[in-house]
Every structure is written in structure tokens, then in C-alpha cells.
Amino acid sequence: MKSNLAKAIDRRASARYIHEAPIMHENHNNGIFYLAKMYNYSNDGMYFETILNHRPGQEVFIDFDNLPHTSRTDVLEGFRAEVVWCKKVASKKSMKKYGVGVKFFEPLL
């Protein structure tokens, strides 16, 4: 029997790359950017942790650079994405409070 994680991975449309890196994200095009940490990404989206609670369907702008596995030269411009899910992070060690899964409006790779 497969674990819940294995079942979730099976449903993914593209390969997921494990890559920890700092990112910045903006909510509602308000001009305020927040520091967050990305833990993995794919052609379609990414997972990051942040201090903000996001609502599914909310649009965010994500700014990051130095991404492996991409040939895009416009990555420094950042990406628009839609929040798919947001859950509290259980770790007490982290100042980050929420884990966020987003889907990019345009493919990353």
C-alpha cells in the first residue's frame, strides 16, 4: 500500500526538484514583499514557507533567482502564481508559520 505522500507525488504533472533557497513574495500587488523560503519547485509550481496565511485562489508574485534546471533567462523578473493550498507548519524551530503550495500562471522551465 502506498503512503499518502507517494499518492500525492503520483498526481503531479511534472517532476519536482528539491531546492532550498530564499525567495520574496508579494500579496495582492500591494508593493510589500515578504521574505520566505522555497523548499521545492517544478515546472508548474512550488512549495515555500512564510509567516503569512494565504487563501487558496489568492494571487501572489514570487521573486527568486539562481534556480537550477531552468534555461529561462527572465527568471529574475519573478513569477505570478495562484495559491493552491496553505497549511500551518508544525515545526516549533521555524519562525515561518505556514507552508504554501502555488501553481505558476506560466511554466517555469
Buried (B, 14 or more C-beta within 10 A) or exposed (E): EEEEEEEEEEEEEEEBBEBEBEBEBBBEEEEEBEEBBBBBBBBBBBBBBBEBEBEEEBBBBBBBEEBEEBEEEEBEEBBBBBBBEBEEBEEEEEEBEBBBBBBBEEEBB
